[in-house]
Amino acid sequence: MANILVVDDEMGIRELLSEILGDEGHAIQLAENAQQAREARAAGAPDLVLLDIWMPDTDGVTLLKEWQRDGLLTMPVIMMSGHATIDTAVEATRIGALNFLEKPIALQKLLKAVQQGLARGQEVVRAPVMAPRPIMAAPAEEHPAPLSSSSASMFSMPSTALQMGARVGAIANGEPQQGYTLSFDLPLREARDAFERMYFEHHLGREGGSMTRVAEKTGLERTHLYRKLKQLGVEPGKLAKKGG
């Protein structure tokens, strides 16, 4: 599931995009003008932004320039318009927009553009998620009170590195450890993506790569499961061989 911000001054467009993308399993935040979009971005970077060009207060290209100038253009942005010229689309792309959709937006074009945008966002964050962090022993005085074995394993290191998901599953199933490290020092979105990757690889290995059984175990529709695995860069075929 991705967090997607939809910015459009037309209520009908906002509701339609919210319904379509919500059905795809995404969490949708709506903004009807540039000011609401600024406030939403200030609260935290979404995974993707669908941004209308023509709006009454500040147009989408100007808002895009603001985010780029202030170092806030850290997420993929897809521009939308029913009246924009080619020059406008080129300018938006030059500033940093990932794609441009012409209204009325065809369903397949929308879903493809969103999928590509989320994949691009994953490419940006994948390297720091996978990079192992150094583990150092904490001084004894940091934990004067006795801890249970489970608590000690989680909080005995200053980086609070937590070995989870795929490593635990691999140990339980006698498979080779994959060496993923999930650290509480990561930004929330990166930590969530890392955990989801471990989670699905664990279940795929456990179920021998069976998408039907994994869908049942995780409570996801098969279509959503396939899309999620592709987004996370998980290859069921390789895990099926390991499980077999």
PyRosetta script that sets phi, psi and omega in degrees:
from pyrosetta import init, pose_from_sequence

init()
pose = pose_from_sequence("MANILVVDDEMGIRELLSEILGDEGHAIQLAENAQQAREARAAGAPDLVLLDIWMPDTDGVTLLKEWQRDGLLTMPVIMMSGHATIDTAVEATRIGALNFLEKPIALQKLLKAVQQGLARGQEVVRAPVMAPRPIMAAPAEEHPAPLSSSSASMFSMPSTALQMGARVGAIANGEPQQGYTLSFDLPLREARDAFERMYFEHHLGREGGSMTRVAEKTGLERTHLYRKLKQLGVEPGKLAKKGG")
pose.set_psi(1, 132.6)
pose.set_omega(1, 180.0)
pose.set_phi(2, -112.1)
pose.set_psi(2, 155.2)
pose.set_omega(2, 174.6)
pose.set_phi(3, -97.1)
pose.set_psi(3, 115.5)
pose.set_omega(3, -175.1)
pose.set_phi(4, -118.6)
pose.set_psi(4, 130.0)
pose.set_omega(4, 177.3)
pose.set_phi(5, -100.8)
pose.set_psi(5, 122.8)
pose.set_omega(5, 178.2)
pose.set_phi(6, -107.1)
pose.set_psi(6, 120.2)
pose.set_omega(6, -178.0)
pose.set_phi(7, -117.4)
pose.set_psi(7, 110.6)
pose.set_omega(7, -179.4)
pose.set_phi(8, -159.4)
pose.set_psi(8, 137.5)
pose.set_omega(8, -177.8)
pose.set_phi(9, -80.7)
pose.set_psi(9, -9.9)
pose.set_omega(9, 178.4)
pose.set_phi(10, -92.4)
pose.set_psi(10, 120.0)
pose.set_omega(10, -177.6)
pose.set_phi(11, -60.0)
pose.set_psi(11, -40.6)
pose.set_omega(11, -178.7)
pose.set_phi(12, -61.4)
pose.set_psi(12, -39.6)
pose.set_omega(12, 179.0)
pose.set_phi(13, -67.5)
pose.set_psi(13, -43.4)
pose.set_omega(13, 179.8)
pose.set_phi(14, -60.4)
pose.set_psi(14, -46.5)
pose.set_omega(14, -177.8)
pose.set_phi(15, -66.3)
pose.set_psi(15, -39.8)
pose.set_omega(15, -179.5)
pose.set_phi(16, -65.3)
pose.set_psi(16, -47.1)
pose.set_omega(16, 179.9)
pose.set_phi(17, -65.2)
pose.set_psi(17, -37.7)
pose.set_omega(17, 179.0)
pose.set_phi(18, -63.2)
pose.set_psi(18, -41.2)
pose.set_omega(18, -179.3)
pose.set_phi(19, -67.9)
pose.set_psi(19, -45.4)
pose.set_omega(19, -177.9)
pose.set_phi(20, -64.3)
pose.set_psi(20, -50.2)
pose.set_omega(20, -176.2)
pose.set_phi(21, -73.2)
pose.set_psi(21, -29.3)
pose.set_omega(21, 175.0)
pose.set_phi(22, -65.1)
pose.set_psi(22, -38.6)
pose.set_omega(22, 177.3)
pose.set_phi(23, -65.7)
pose.set_psi(23, -23.9)
pose.set_omega(23, 177.7)
pose.set_phi(24, -81.3)
pose.set_psi(24, -1.8)
pose.set_omega(24, 176.9)
pose.set_phi(25, 97.2)
pose.set_psi(25, 9.0)
pose.set_omega(25, -178.2)
pose.set_phi(26, -93.5)
pose.set_psi(26, 155.5)
pose.set_omega(26, 173.7)
pose.set_phi(27, -93.2)
pose.set_psi(27, 125.8)
pose.set_omega(27, -172.2)
pose.set_phi(28, -112.1)
pose.set_psi(28, 133.0)
pose.set_omega(28, 172.7)
pose.set_phi(29, -116.5)
pose.set_psi(29, 135.8)
pose.set_omega(29, -174.6)
pose.set_phi(30, -112.3)
pose.set_psi(30, 143.2)
pose.set_omega(30, 174.7)
pose.set_phi(31, -139.3)
pose.set_psi(31, 132.4)
pose.set_omega(31, -176.8)
pose.set_phi(32, -96.6)
pose.set_psi(32, -4.3)
pose.set_omega(32, 177.2)
pose.set_phi(33, -156.5)
pose.set_psi(33, 176.3)
pose.set_omega(33, -175.5)
pose.set_phi(34, -65.5)
pose.set_psi(34, -35.5)
pose.set_omega(34, -179.0)
pose.set_phi(35, -64.1)
pose.set_psi(35, -44.1)
pose.set_omega(35, 176.9)
pose.set_phi(36, -64.2)
pose.set_psi(36, -34.6)
pose.set_omega(36, 177.7)
pose.set_phi(37, -66.8)
pose.set_psi(37, -39.5)
pose.set_omega(37, 177.3)
pose.set_phi(38, -61.2)
pose.set_psi(38, -43.8)
pose.set_omega(38, -179.0)
pose.set_phi(39, -64.8)
pose.set_psi(39, -40.3)
pose.set_omega(39, 179.0)
pose.set_phi(40, -65.0)
pose.set_psi(40, -41.1)
pose.set_omega(40, 179.6)
pose.set_phi(41, -68.7)
pose.set_psi(41, -35.0)
pose.set_omega(41, 178.8)
pose.set_phi(42, -65.3)
pose.set_psi(42, -28.5)
pose.set_omega(42, -180.0)
pose.set_phi(43, -77.1)
pose.set_psi(43, -12.7)
pose.set_omega(43, -179.5)
pose.set_phi(44, 147.0)
pose.set_psi(44, 146.2)
pose.set_omega(44, -177.4)
pose.set_phi(45, -73.3)
pose.set_psi(45, 125.5)
pose.set_omega(45, 173.5)
pose.set_phi(46, -73.7)
pose.set_psi(46, 171.8)
pose.set_omega(46, 177.5)
pose.set_phi(47, -77.0)
pose.set_psi(47, -24.2)
pose.set_omega(47, -177.9)
pose.set_phi(48, -160.8)
pose.set_psi(48, 147.8)
pose.set_omega(48, 176.8)
pose.set_phi(49, -125.0)
pose.set_psi(49, 130.3)
pose.set_omega(49, 168.8)
pose.set_phi(50, -102.7)
pose.set_psi(50, 114.0)
pose.set_omega(50, -168.6)
pose.set_phi(51, -121.9)
pose.set_psi(51, 119.3)
pose.set_omega(51, 177.3)
pose.set_phi(52, -72.5)
pose.set_psi(52, 144.2)
pose.set_omega(52, -179.7)
pose.set_phi(53, -81.5)
pose.set_psi(53, -50.1)
pose.set_omega(53, -175.2)
pose.set_phi(54, -92.9)
pose.set_psi(54, 109.6)
pose.set_omega(54, 177.1)
pose.set_phi(55, -134.8)
pose.set_psi(55, 153.4)
pose.set_omega(55, -171.3)
pose.set_phi(56, -67.1)
pose.set_psi(56, -35.9)
pose.set_omega(56, -175.2)
pose.set_phi(57, -89.4)
pose.set_psi(57, -59.6)
pose.set_omega(57, 177.8)
pose.set_phi(58, -134.2)
pose.set_psi(58, 129.3)
pose.set_omega(58, -177.5)
pose.set_phi(59, -74.0)
pose.set_psi(59, 162.6)
pose.set_omega(59, -174.4)
pose.set_phi(60, -63.8)
pose.set_psi(60, -35.0)
pose.set_omega(60, 179.6)
pose.set_phi(61, -65.8)
pose.set_psi(61, -41.2)
pose.set_omega(61, 177.7)
pose.set_phi(62, -63.5)
pose.set_psi(62, -41.7)
pose.set_omega(62, 178.1)
pose.set_phi(63, -64.1)
pose.set_psi(63, -40.0)
pose.set_omega(63, 177.8)
pose.set_phi(64, -60.7)
pose.set_psi(64, -41.7)
pose.set_omega(64, 178.0)
pose.set_phi(65, -62.7)
pose.set_psi(65, -40.4)
pose.set_omega(65, 178.5)
pose.set_phi(66, -59.9)
pose.set_psi(66, -48.7)
pose.set_omega(66, -179.1)
pose.set_phi(67, -62.3)
pose.set_psi(67, -40.5)
pose.set_omega(67, 179.8)
pose.set_phi(68, -66.0)
pose.set_psi(68, -42.0)
pose.set_omega(68, -179.8)
pose.set_phi(69, -64.6)
pose.set_psi(69, -39.2)
pose.set_omega(69, -175.2)
pose.set_phi(70, -90.8)
pose.set_psi(70, 6.9)
pose.set_omega(70, 179.2)
pose.set_phi(71, 73.0)
pose.set_psi(71, 22.8)
pose.set_omega(71, -177.7)
pose.set_phi(72, -101.4)
pose.set_psi(72, -0.7)
pose.set_omega(72, -179.2)
pose.set_phi(73, -87.1)
pose.set_psi(73, 65.8)
pose.set_omega(73, -177.0)
pose.set_phi(74, -102.6)
pose.set_psi(74, 2.7)
pose.set_omega(74, -179.1)
pose.set_phi(75, -125.9)
pose.set_psi(75, 155.5)
pose.set_omega(75, 177.1)
pose.set_phi(76, -65.3)
pose.set_psi(76, 138.1)
pose.set_omega(76, 178.8)
pose.set_phi(77, -124.8)
pose.set_psi(77, 128.8)
pose.set_omega(77, 175.9)
pose.set_phi(78, -110.6)
pose.set_psi(78, 121.3)
pose.set_omega(78, -179.2)
pose.set_phi(79, -84.6)
pose.set_psi(79, 150.0)
pose.set_omega(79, 179.0)
pose.set_phi(80, -134.2)
pose.set_psi(80, 142.9)
pose.set_omega(80, 174.9)
pose.set_phi(81, -169.4)
pose.set_psi(81, 151.5)
pose.set_omega(81, 174.6)
pose.set_phi(82, -106.3)
pose.set_psi(82, -2.8)
pose.set_omega(82, -175.2)
pose.set_phi(83, -133.3)
pose.set_psi(83, 2.3)
pose.set_omega(83, -174.8)
pose.set_phi(84, -72.0)
pose.set_psi(84, 148.5)
pose.set_omega(84, 176.1)
pose.set_phi(85, -88.4)
pose.set_psi(85, 169.9)
pose.set_omega(85, 177.3)
pose.set_phi(86, -62.3)
pose.set_psi(86, -37.3)
pose.set_omega(86, 179.6)
pose.set_phi(87, -60.7)
pose.set_psi(87, -39.8)
pose.set_omega(87, 178.9)
pose.set_phi(88, -64.9)
pose.set_psi(88, -43.7)
pose.set_omega(88, 178.8)
pose.set_phi(89, -62.7)
pose.set_psi(89, -41.9)
pose.set_omega(89, 178.9)
pose.set_phi(90, -64.1)
pose.set_psi(90, -41.4)
pose.set_omega(90, 179.5)
pose.set_phi(91, -62.6)
pose.set_psi(91, -44.1)
pose.set_omega(91, 179.9)
pose.set_phi(92, -61.9)
pose.set_psi(92, -40.0)
pose.set_omega(92, 178.7)
pose.set_phi(93, -66.1)
pose.set_psi(93, -39.1)
pose.set_omega(93, 179.2)
pose.set_phi(94, -63.7)
pose.set_psi(94, -37.1)
pose.set_omega(94, 179.9)
pose.set_phi(95, -68.6)
pose.set_psi(95, -33.4)
pose.set_omega(95, 180.0)
pose.set_phi(96, 146.9)
pose.set_psi(96, 0.4)
pose.set_omega(96, 177.6)
pose.set_phi(97, -66.5)
pose.set_psi(97, 142.2)
pose.set_omega(97, -177.7)
pose.set_phi(98, -81.4)
pose.set_psi(98, -35.0)
pose.set_omega(98, -173.0)
pose.set_phi(99, -155.4)
pose.set_psi(99, 171.0)
pose.set_omega(99, 179.1)
pose.set_phi(100, -138.8)
pose.set_psi(100, 128.3)
pose.set_omega(100, 178.4)
pose.set_phi(101, -116.1)
pose.set_psi(101, 131.6)
pose.set_omega(101, -180.0)
pose.set_phi(102, -93.8)
pose.set_psi(102, 131.0)
pose.set_omega(102, 177.5)
pose.set_phi(103, -81.1)
pose.set_psi(103, 148.1)
pose.set_omega(103, -6.2)
pose.set_phi(104, -68.4)
pose.set_psi(104, 139.7)
pose.set_omega(104, -172.9)
pose.set_phi(105, -86.1)
pose.set_psi(105, 124.5)
pose.set_omega(105, 175.9)
pose.set_phi(106, -70.6)
pose.set_psi(106, 141.6)
pose.set_omega(106, -175.2)
pose.set_phi(107, -56.8)
pose.set_psi(107, -48.7)
pose.set_omega(107, -177.3)
pose.set_phi(108, -64.3)
pose.set_psi(108, -37.3)
pose.set_omega(108, 177.6)
pose.set_phi(109, -65.7)
pose.set_psi(109, -39.8)
pose.set_omega(109, 179.0)
pose.set_phi(110, -62.3)
pose.set_psi(110, -51.4)
pose.set_omega(110, -177.2)
pose.set_phi(111, -63.8)
pose.set_psi(111, -37.8)
pose.set_omega(111, 179.0)
pose.set_phi(112, -66.8)
pose.set_psi(112, -43.0)
pose.set_omega(112, -179.8)
pose.set_phi(113, -65.2)
pose.set_psi(113, -40.5)
pose.set_omega(113, 178.4)
pose.set_phi(114, -64.4)
pose.set_psi(114, -43.8)
pose.set_omega(114, 179.5)
pose.set_phi(115, -61.2)
pose.set_psi(115, -43.8)
pose.set_omega(115, 179.2)
pose.set_phi(116, -65.3)
pose.set_psi(116, -39.5)
pose.set_omega(116, 179.3)
pose.set_phi(117, -63.9)
pose.set_psi(117, -43.6)
pose.set_omega(117, 179.2)
pose.set_phi(118, -67.6)
pose.set_psi(118, -36.6)
pose.set_omega(118, 177.2)
pose.set_phi(119, -64.4)
pose.set_psi(119, -40.0)
pose.set_omega(119, 177.8)
pose.set_phi(120, -63.3)
pose.set_psi(120, -40.9)
pose.set_omega(120, 177.3)
pose.set_phi(121, -62.5)
pose.set_psi(121, -36.3)
pose.set_omega(121, 178.5)
pose.set_phi(122, -67.6)
pose.set_psi(122, -35.8)
pose.set_omega(122, 178.3)
pose.set_phi(123, -62.2)
pose.set_psi(123, -35.4)
pose.set_omega(123, -178.5)
pose.set_phi(124, -69.4)
pose.set_psi(124, -41.1)
pose.set_omega(124, -173.9)
pose.set_phi(125, -94.2)
pose.set_psi(125, -9.3)
pose.set_omega(125, -173.1)
pose.set_phi(126, -64.4)
pose.set_psi(126, -40.7)
pose.set_omega(126, -176.9)
pose.set_phi(127, -60.2)
pose.set_psi(127, -50.8)
pose.set_omega(127, 178.8)
pose.set_phi(128, -67.0)
pose.set_psi(128, -26.1)
pose.set_omega(128, 178.5)
pose.set_phi(129, -67.5)
pose.set_psi(129, -39.9)
pose.set_omega(129, -174.1)
pose.set_phi(130, -83.8)
pose.set_psi(130, -17.7)
pose.set_omega(130, -175.0)
pose.set_phi(131, -68.6)
pose.set_psi(131, 127.7)
pose.set_omega(131, 177.7)
pose.set_phi(132, -70.1)
pose.set_psi(132, 145.5)
pose.set_omega(132, 178.4)
pose.set_phi(133, -105.4)
pose.set_psi(133, 145.8)
pose.set_omega(133, 179.6)
pose.set_phi(134, -64.5)
pose.set_psi(134, 142.1)
pose.set_omega(134, -179.5)
pose.set_phi(135, -111.8)
pose.set_psi(135, 125.2)
pose.set_omega(135, -178.5)
pose.set_phi(136, -123.5)
pose.set_psi(136, 144.9)
pose.set_omega(136, 178.3)
pose.set_phi(137, -73.2)
pose.set_psi(137, 138.1)
pose.set_omega(137, 179.9)
pose.set_phi(138, -86.2)
pose.set_psi(138, 143.9)
pose.set_omega(138, 174.0)
pose.set_phi(139, -58.5)
pose.set_psi(139, 144.6)
pose.set_omega(139, -175.8)
pose.set_phi(140, -60.9)
pose.set_psi(140, -31.3)
pose.set_omega(140, -174.8)
pose.set_phi(141, -71.3)
pose.set_psi(141, -12.1)
pose.set_omega(141, 179.3)
pose.set_phi(142, -69.1)
pose.set_psi(142, -21.8)
pose.set_omega(142, -178.8)
pose.set_phi(143, -130.1)
pose.set_psi(143, 73.2)
pose.set_omega(143, -177.5)
pose.set_phi(144, -65.5)
pose.set_psi(144, -31.3)
pose.set_omega(144, -177.9)
pose.set_phi(145, -84.6)
pose.set_psi(145, 144.2)
pose.set_omega(145, 179.3)
pose.set_phi(146, -65.5)
pose.set_psi(146, 144.3)
pose.set_omega(146, -179.8)
pose.set_phi(147, -116.9)
pose.set_psi(147, 153.4)
pose.set_omega(147, 173.0)
pose.set_phi(148, -70.4)
pose.set_psi(148, 164.4)
pose.set_omega(148, -178.5)
pose.set_phi(149, -59.8)
pose.set_psi(149, -38.6)
pose.set_omega(149, -179.1)
pose.set_phi(150, -70.4)
pose.set_psi(150, -40.7)
pose.set_omega(150, 179.6)
pose.set_phi(151, -67.3)
pose.set_psi(151, -40.7)
pose.set_omega(151, -178.7)
pose.set_phi(152, -62.7)
pose.set_psi(152, -37.5)
pose.set_omega(152, -178.8)
pose.set_phi(153, -66.9)
pose.set_psi(153, -25.9)
pose.set_omega(153, -178.4)
pose.set_phi(154, -88.6)
pose.set_psi(154, -32.5)
pose.set_omega(154, -169.3)
pose.set_phi(155, -120.7)
pose.set_psi(155, 17.9)
pose.set_omega(155, -176.8)
pose.set_phi(156, -87.6)
pose.set_psi(156, 0.2)
pose.set_omega(156, -179.3)
pose.set_phi(157, -125.8)
pose.set_psi(157, 142.7)
pose.set_omega(157, -177.6)
pose.set_phi(158, -61.5)
pose.set_psi(158, -33.0)
pose.set_omega(158, 179.0)
pose.set_phi(159, -78.6)
pose.set_psi(159, -5.3)
pose.set_omega(159, -178.9)
pose.set_phi(160, 50.0)
pose.set_psi(160, 41.8)
pose.set_omega(160, -179.8)
pose.set_phi(161, -69.8)
pose.set_psi(161, 129.4)
pose.set_omega(161, -176.1)
pose.set_phi(162, -119.6)
pose.set_psi(162, 117.2)
pose.set_omega(162, 178.3)
pose.set_phi(163, -83.5)
pose.set_psi(163, 118.9)
pose.set_omega(163, -171.2)
pose.set_phi(164, -138.3)
pose.set_psi(164, -175.2)
pose.set_omega(164, 164.2)
pose.set_phi(165, 52.7)
pose.set_psi(165, -108.1)
pose.set_omega(165, -172.5)
pose.set_phi(166, -62.3)
pose.set_psi(166, -39.5)
pose.set_omega(166, -179.0)
pose.set_phi(167, -64.8)
pose.set_psi(167, -45.3)
pose.set_omega(167, 178.8)
pose.set_phi(168, -62.3)
pose.set_psi(168, -44.6)
pose.set_omega(168, 179.8)
pose.set_phi(169, -63.4)
pose.set_psi(169, -38.5)
pose.set_omega(169, -179.4)
pose.set_phi(170, -64.7)
pose.set_psi(170, -42.4)
pose.set_omega(170, 178.6)
pose.set_phi(171, -62.8)
pose.set_psi(171, -43.4)
pose.set_omega(171, -177.5)
pose.set_phi(172, -64.1)
pose.set_psi(172, -32.3)
pose.set_omega(172, -176.5)
pose.set_phi(173, -101.2)
pose.set_psi(173, 6.2)
pose.set_omega(173, 179.5)
pose.set_phi(174, 71.2)
pose.set_psi(174, 20.4)
pose.set_omega(174, -179.6)
pose.set_phi(175, -92.6)
pose.set_psi(175, 161.6)
pose.set_omega(175, 176.6)
pose.set_phi(176, -62.2)
pose.set_psi(176, 140.3)
pose.set_omega(176, 178.2)
pose.set_phi(177, -70.1)
pose.set_psi(177, 140.1)
pose.set_omega(177, -177.7)
pose.set_phi(178, -92.7)
pose.set_psi(178, -8.7)
pose.set_omega(178, 170.2)
pose.set_phi(179, 75.9)
pose.set_psi(179, 21.4)
pose.set_omega(179, 177.9)
pose.set_phi(180, -76.5)
pose.set_psi(180, 141.9)
pose.set_omega(180, 176.1)
pose.set_phi(181, -123.9)
pose.set_psi(181, 123.0)
pose.set_omega(181, 177.5)
pose.set_phi(182, -106.1)
pose.set_psi(182, 118.2)
pose.set_omega(182, -175.7)
pose.set_phi(183, -109.6)
pose.set_psi(183, 140.9)
pose.set_omega(183, 175.4)
pose.set_phi(184, -70.5)
pose.set_psi(184, -7.3)
pose.set_omega(184, 176.8)
pose.set_phi(185, -78.0)
pose.set_psi(185, -13.9)
pose.set_omega(185, -179.1)
pose.set_phi(186, -72.8)
pose.set_psi(186, 151.6)
pose.set_omega(186, 169.2)
pose.set_phi(187, -58.4)
pose.set_psi(187, 153.1)
pose.set_omega(187, -173.7)
pose.set_phi(188, -54.8)
pose.set_psi(188, -46.6)
pose.set_omega(188, -176.2)
pose.set_phi(189, -63.5)
pose.set_psi(189, -41.9)
pose.set_omega(189, -179.9)
pose.set_phi(190, -66.4)
pose.set_psi(190, -41.0)
pose.set_omega(190, 178.5)
pose.set_phi(191, -64.5)
pose.set_psi(191, -40.3)
pose.set_omega(191, 179.4)
pose.set_phi(192, -64.0)
pose.set_psi(192, -44.1)
pose.set_omega(192, 179.5)
pose.set_phi(193, -64.3)
pose.set_psi(193, -39.8)
pose.set_omega(193, 179.2)
pose.set_phi(194, -63.6)
pose.set_psi(194, -43.6)
pose.set_omega(194, 179.6)
pose.set_phi(195, -64.9)
pose.set_psi(195, -43.0)
pose.set_omega(195, -179.5)
pose.set_phi(196, -62.0)
pose.set_psi(196, -38.5)
pose.set_omega(196, 178.8)
pose.set_phi(197, -62.7)
pose.set_psi(197, -45.8)
pose.set_omega(197, 178.0)
pose.set_phi(198, -61.9)
pose.set_psi(198, -42.9)
pose.set_omega(198, -176.7)
pose.set_phi(199, -60.0)
pose.set_psi(199, -49.2)
pose.set_omega(199, -177.5)
pose.set_phi(200, -71.9)
pose.set_psi(200, -35.9)
pose.set_omega(200, 177.3)
pose.set_phi(201, -65.3)
pose.set_psi(201, -36.3)
pose.set_omega(201, 176.8)
pose.set_phi(202, -61.1)
pose.set_psi(202, -48.9)
pose.set_omega(202, -177.3)
pose.set_phi(203, -69.5)
pose.set_psi(203, -37.0)
pose.set_omega(203, 177.8)
pose.set_phi(204, -64.0)
pose.set_psi(204, -41.5)
pose.set_omega(204, 177.6)
pose.set_phi(205, -65.7)
pose.set_psi(205, -39.4)
pose.set_omega(205, -178.3)
pose.set_phi(206, -68.3)
pose.set_psi(206, -34.3)
pose.set_omega(206, -177.4)
pose.set_phi(207, -98.4)
pose.set_psi(207, 13.8)
pose.set_omega(207, 176.9)
pose.set_phi(208, 65.0)
pose.set_psi(208, 26.2)
pose.set_omega(208, 178.3)
pose.set_phi(209, 83.0)
pose.set_psi(209, 6.5)
pose.set_omega(209, -179.2)
pose.set_phi(210, -73.7)
pose.set_psi(210, 111.5)
pose.set_omega(210, -179.1)
pose.set_phi(211, -66.4)
pose.set_psi(211, -32.7)
pose.set_omega(211, 179.7)
pose.set_phi(212, -63.9)
pose.set_psi(212, -47.8)
pose.set_omega(212, -178.9)
pose.set_phi(213, -69.6)
pose.set_psi(213, -36.8)
pose.set_omega(213, 177.9)
pose.set_phi(214, -65.6)
pose.set_psi(214, -39.2)
pose.set_omega(214, 177.7)
pose.set_phi(215, -61.5)
pose.set_psi(215, -41.3)
pose.set_omega(215, 178.5)
pose.set_phi(216, -66.2)
pose.set_psi(216, -42.4)
pose.set_omega(216, -178.2)
pose.set_phi(217, -65.2)
pose.set_psi(217, -40.4)
pose.set_omega(217, -174.5)
pose.set_phi(218, -91.5)
pose.set_psi(218, -10.4)
pose.set_omega(218, 178.7)
pose.set_phi(219, 75.7)
pose.set_psi(219, 26.3)
pose.set_omega(219, -179.6)
pose.set_phi(220, -111.7)
pose.set_psi(220, 150.0)
pose.set_omega(220, 170.3)
pose.set_phi(221, -68.3)
pose.set_psi(221, 149.0)
pose.set_omega(221, -177.0)
pose.set_phi(222, -58.8)
pose.set_psi(222, -40.7)
pose.set_omega(222, -179.9)
pose.set_phi(223, -61.6)
pose.set_psi(223, -45.2)
pose.set_omega(223, 178.9)
pose.set_phi(224, -65.5)
pose.set_psi(224, -37.7)
pose.set_omega(224, 179.8)
pose.set_phi(225, -63.4)
pose.set_psi(225, -46.7)
pose.set_omega(225, 178.1)
pose.set_phi(226, -58.2)
pose.set_psi(226, -44.5)
pose.set_omega(226, -178.7)
pose.set_phi(227, -64.7)
pose.set_psi(227, -41.2)
pose.set_omega(227, -179.7)
pose.set_phi(228, -64.9)
pose.set_psi(228, -43.2)
pose.set_omega(228, 179.9)
pose.set_phi(229, -63.5)
pose.set_psi(229, -40.3)
pose.set_omega(229, 178.7)
pose.set_phi(230, -65.7)
pose.set_psi(230, -40.7)
pose.set_omega(230, 179.0)
pose.set_phi(231, -61.8)
pose.set_psi(231, -38.5)
pose.set_omega(231, -177.4)
pose.set_phi(232, -85.4)
pose.set_psi(232, -8.3)
pose.set_omega(232, -179.2)
pose.set_phi(233, 77.8)
pose.set_psi(233, 25.3)
pose.set_omega(233, 179.4)
pose.set_phi(234, -91.9)
pose.set_psi(234, 130.5)
pose.set_omega(234, -178.5)
pose.set_phi(235, -107.2)
pose.set_psi(235, 103.2)
pose.set_omega(235, -177.7)
pose.set_phi(236, -58.2)
pose.set_psi(236, -34.7)
pose.set_omega(236, -177.3)
pose.set_phi(237, -59.2)
pose.set_psi(237, -44.9)
pose.set_omega(237, -179.5)
pose.set_phi(238, -65.5)
pose.set_psi(238, -39.7)
pose.set_omega(238, -179.4)
pose.set_phi(239, -71.3)
pose.set_psi(239, -30.3)
pose.set_omega(239, 177.6)
pose.set_phi(240, -63.8)
pose.set_psi(240, -38.7)
pose.set_omega(240, 178.6)
pose.set_phi(241, -65.9)
pose.set_psi(241, -40.2)
pose.set_omega(241, 179.1)
pose.set_phi(242, -65.5)
pose.set_psi(242, -42.1)
pose.set_omega(242, -178.3)
pose.set_phi(243, -66.8)
pose.set_psi(243, -33.0)
pose.set_omega(243, -179.5)
pose.set_phi(244, -75.8)
pose.dump_pdb("model.pdb")
